[in-house]
């Protein structure tokens, strides 16, 4: 049997490999990742130069003792450099943390779509009508009482989540979905969506 998956003409673009899928999300967060790199590099530079700031203070104090010049005058520039380096470490560390927090939020935002699509599919019980074979969006929408136009994005999300396959515009359960998500099957886990909905 031909198991090649063909994307319907009206389907949104889906990555065909894990590398392209990962690259897509990398490109979505490229500015955040670049900001993290710049802030981390700046923090590292300040940390590396900190011993130099200490050396400048020691040299200034030594010079003041040897020449009887006012110690506050000779150490002013060195102390300012030392203070700025410490301030840079703190500020760049905070900035990197803030950018990283946004990267985490972006990652979690994108990661929530597959489980939410599965939960919606379980609530609509759309996997059960597909137990007898592939169905087009219109037929499946009629079977579960959902407008086909609103159902289509969910179906393609379930394809991306690897719970459905699509070929020539017709959707079918994957073996795993057919085993666990079809109402009436021995290993049906449909009750899980109710518990998940109550939990969240």
ABEGO torsion letter per residue (X at the ends): XBABBBBBAABBBBBABAAAAAAAAAAAAAAAAAAAAAAAAAAAAAAAAAAAAAAAAAAAAAAAAAAGBBAAAAAAAAAAAAAAAAAAAAAAAAAAAAAAAAAAAAAAAAAAAAAAAAAAAAAAGAAAAAAAEBBBAAAAAAAAGBBAAAAAAAAAAAAAAGABBBBGGBBBBBAAAAAAABBGBAABAAAAAAAAAAAX
